[in-house]
Amino acid sequence: MKSLIILLFGILVSNSLSANVSVEQLELLYSKPSVFESKPESEWLAQSENAFVIKSKYPQAPVHLLVIPKERVPTILQASEALIGEMFSLARKVAKENGIVQDGFRIIINTHPYGGQSVYHLHIHVLGGKELGWAPGFRLTD
């Protein structure tokens, strides 16, 4: 089973290396409206000076929170180190507040199309409340 998964992963990687995302395509993605810009403060679970936290609309775990900068930054590549640090501190804080620190949790940042980013407004996924496999909801077994 593991060798089949490794083979399939190799095929996916080799196929994806032959395609490229153009600068123009990225600029188009960056220009699309962000669903996070219209989130009312009443939905915020926590906030810091430059970021806020909401529940995911599409939870992949019992606890699935999103840490989002208040001002739109398309990806982690454009974010300042200070903002990234502040967002990770807020992620740690809400992980503690939601009781997932002791058992463990996962932090994910998707970047660009190949990284699985679908909303071009930087956000950190904080997932926990169950045992997570390699990918949320997926566990490799023999």
Secondary structure by P-SEA (a helix, b strand, c coil): caaaaaaaaaaaaaaaaaccccaaaaaaaaacccccccccccccccccccccccccccccccbbbbbbbcccccccccccaaaaaaaaaaaaaaaaaaccccccbbbbbbcccccccccccbbbbbbccccccccccccccc
